[in-house]
Amino acid sequence: MNEDFLAQMDQQLTGWSNPAAQLQASLDNDDLTLYCQPIRALSGAQDYPMAEILVRMRSEEKSLLPPGEFLPVFEHYRMMPQLDRWVVRSAARFLGRGSKVPRFTINLSGHTLDDPDFAGYVAEQARTAGIAPAALLFEIDESDILAHPSPAELTCLALKRVGCGTLIDSFGRRAVSFAPLKSMRVDFIKVDGSITRKLLTNATAETKLKAILRVGETLGIGIIAEFVEDQDVLVRLKALGVSHAQGFGIIQPHPIDVVASSTLVLSPA
């Protein structure tokens, strides 16, 4: 990250003179808030068995900053592991209070893959909240797996040992590689939007998706299509046998308490 970009991020974060200290204060004071986007099951009894956790930050003007305006600063100061832990603790608390959506997926940063104590922290937070570890499912981006295969595999297996679920996010963004699926034993693959968006117009995209579906079926891995933006794509995904779908064409993100408290009416699209 170059200095000009960092300066721009600092300015967006209200011109803080010490961004690292201010970010830590935001974590300590719970100045962050959680949104989530429900993920729809395309078959089965429960329409929305899980939802992806998304993070927003409150600004001094009390507005919510989108991730693109603060996550790069967390990354620059190597504070993503602290943020990931805050998300785990907060999500576990919500689940412990009762939630219409019984399982949350949480994105892990590449920096957190180097934290040997992370899985133990997750298990501790699950116990404290009184929830099953399986209610937390962790998303590891395909690019982080390809760049750091050993830490990614160790983290994934450690999370599996304590009872959590795992998935590979943005799968197929690059040339499709199935090697990590065999060693990491993930529960789900989240197919990248570059495939989903082109499904109806590009034969290569459908060919890639069919290959992913075949491997997923062989290994017992569920397939989630992300960035589903219209009903025609959703219909095609169901016809191909995709198990889950997520996107603005199904339901947009909402504050986590709206989803968890059942005040949001979730019904099939």
N, C-alpha and C positions, 0 to 999 in steps of 0.2 A: 504494500500500500504506500503510495508516494505521499510526500509531505503536503503537497497542495490539496490532495483529497482529504487527508486527515484534518487540515485546517478548515476545509469546507464542512466536514462533519462536526468539528468542534463548534463552529459558528451556528450550525443548525441546532446543536444542543445548548442553546441559550448563551453561547460564548463562555462556557466554563473555563476557568483558568487552570483547573486541575481535573480533567475529565475522569481519570481513574478513580480519584477519591469520590467524585460526585456519583459515578456509576455504582461504587460500593455502597454509598449512602442510599441510593435508590433501591438496592437489594435489601439493605438492612431495614429500611423504612417501608418496604412493600409499595414503592412508587411505581411498580409495574402492575399490569393487569393481564388477565388471560382471556383470550377469545378461543373459540373452537369451531371447527367445521365438521358437522356430522358426515360420516361415511355410510353410504347406503348399501345394504346387502341386496343383491339382485335375485336371490332366492332364499327360502327359509322363513321361519316364523317371525323373526324380529327385523323390522325394516332398517333400523339404525343401531347396529350393535357396537359401534365405536365412533370416536370423533378425534380429529387431529387438533392438538393444542397449538395455539398461535399466541405470540407475545406482543403486547403494546406497552409503550411507556408514556406516563403522564408528564406533560411539559409544565413549565411554570404558569402558562396560560390555562392550565387544566384541560387542554386538548390532548388527544392521544396521538403519539408519534408512531408512524408505521415502522416495521422492522428495518427497512432500508435506510432509515435515518439514525438508527442507534446501534444496530448489530455490528456494522463495520468497526465502530469504536470499541465495542466489547472485544471483538476479534483482535484489533490492533494491540490492545493492552493485555491480551491473553487472559481475559476474564470470562470467556465463554463457559469454562467448567463451573464457575460460581453461579452463572446465570442458569445453566442446565440443572444444577442442584436446587435452585430456587423454584424452578418450574416443577420439578419432581415433588418437592415438599408441598407446593400450592395445589397441584393437581391431586395429590393423594388426599389432602384435606377435603377437597370438594367431593371426591368419591366416598370418603368416609362419612359424609353427611347424607349420602344417598343421591343417586343420579339416575335420571331416565335413561341416559346413555351409560352403559355399565363399564365401558373400557375407553381409556384415552391413549392416543399415540403421541409420543414426545420425540421431537427431533434432537439428535445428539450432534454436537459440533465435532469437528476433527480434533480439536484440542482435548476434548473430554475422553477421547479414545486412549489418551496417554495417562489417564487417571486410574491407577490400579485399585483405588478404594471406592470407585463409583458404584459398583454393583452392591457392595456392602452398605453404602449409604442408602441406596434405593430400597434394599430389604428392610433397613431400619425405619425408613419413612413409611413403608407399607405397614409394618407392625404398629407403629405409633398411631397411624390413622385407622387401624383396624380393618384393612382391606387385604384381599388376596393379591400377591405380587402379579398374578396373571392379568389383573385389571390395568396394568401398565404395559404398554407395548412401545418399544423404542425403534425409531427410524434412523437408519444410518445411510447417508447418501452414497450412491454408487461411486461418485468421484473420490470420496474419502477412502472407500474400500480399495479402489484401484491404486490410490496413491500410498496408502498405509495398510497393506493387507494383513500384516501380523497383528498390530494393535487392534484393528477392527475385528479380526477373528477372536482374539482373546477377550475383548470387551463383550462381544456377542455371546460367546460361550459362558462367560461369567454371569451375564444377565439371565441366561437360560437356566443356569444352575440354581439361582435364587428364585426361579419360578416365573420370571417375566417373559413376555413375548418380544420378538424382534422382527423387523422387516427391512428390506433394502429399498430405499427411496430413489426416485428418478432413474429407475432401471431402464436401460436401452437408450439412454441419451447419447451414448457413444456406440461403437460397435458392440453388439450384444455378446456378453461373455457369461457363460453359466458356471464357470469354475468356482466362484465364491459360494454358490448355492449349496454345493455338496459339503464344503468344509464348515460353513457357518450355521447350517441347519435352521434357517430362518422360517418364520411362520407365514410371512406374506412377502410378495413382491409388489411394489407400487410402480406401475408402468408410467414412464415419462410422458409428459404432455406433448412432446414432439411426435410421438406415435399416436396418441389418442386424437389429437386435433386433425391429423391427416388421414384418419381411418377410412373416411368415405371418399377420399379423393386421390389416394396414393396407394397403389398395390403393394409397394414395398413395406409400407407401414402395417398393412394387414398381415403380410407374410411374417414380419417380425413378431406381431402380437400372437399369431397362431403358433409360432415356434416357442414363445414364452409360455403359452397355455399348455403345450404338450409337455414341456419340461416340468412345469408346475404340477401338472396332474401326476406325472411319474414320481415326483419327489414329495407329493402331498403338501404343496405350498399354495396358499390362496393368492389370487391375483386381484389387485386393486387398480383400476384405471383412474388416473388423476386428470384434472383439467377437463372434465366433461362439461361442455358448455351448451349443448343443445340436445333435444329429445331424439333426433335421428341417430346421433352417435350412441346415445343410451340404448336405443332399441337394437342397434347392431352389436353392441357389447353383450347384451343379454343373449342374442342369437348365437354368438360365438362361444358362450359359456364362461364369460368373465364373472367372478363371484361377487365383486364389490366395485362401487364407483363413487367418485368424489368430484365435486366441482360446482361452479356457480350455476350451471344448468340444472343442478339438483337442489342445492341449498347453499346460501352464502354463509360466511362466518358470522357468529353471534357471540355476545359475552357469555363466558362459561356458566355464569350463574343462571342465565336465561335457559340454557340447555339443561343444566344439571337439575334445576328446580322444576322442570317440566312445564314452564310457562310458555315455551315455544312449542307450537303444535307441529309435530313431526309426522308426516304422512307420506306415502309413496308418491313420487313425482309422476 
